[in-house]
Amino acid sequence: MQTSTRSLLSAAVITAAAALAPHAAHAASATVNVPFSFTASGKQCPAGAYQVRLEQMNQVVRLSNARGHIDLVWLAGPGNPAPNAKRVVLLFDRAGDSHVLRSVQDGDAITARLDQHAPAHEQLTEVVGQ
């Protein structure tokens, strides 16, 4: 009796671990240290550490800062800039001292252009995550 109970318990643990494993693999996160303040989706974001989390199951990318004051979410699709990249990249338009978030790339997923109403940029700034 004890052996069958142990076997059932082991089977339940293995089944639960297998069920959770795909969710863990599909929701990776990376830290990106942005050295300047910026605007994203009309919201002012301070310089600092940001978490980028891609939820592949529903193709959502989330950007949040360590203090919990910023939490932005966008849809992501297949990435053209670097389809096989295994890194997180935030791309910003820069005009003078002003930065506007243009896109968020996590591996082979990327958001659509986020700054469509931003003024013409002087240059692009790329910040790579870890």
Secondary structure, 3 states (H helix, E strand, C coil): CHHHHHHHHHHHHHHHHHHHHHHHHCEEEEEEEECCCEEECCEEECCEEEEEEEECCCCEEEEEECCCCCEEEEEEEECCCCCCCCCEEEEEEEECCEEEEEEEEECCEEECCCCCCCCCCCEEEEEECC
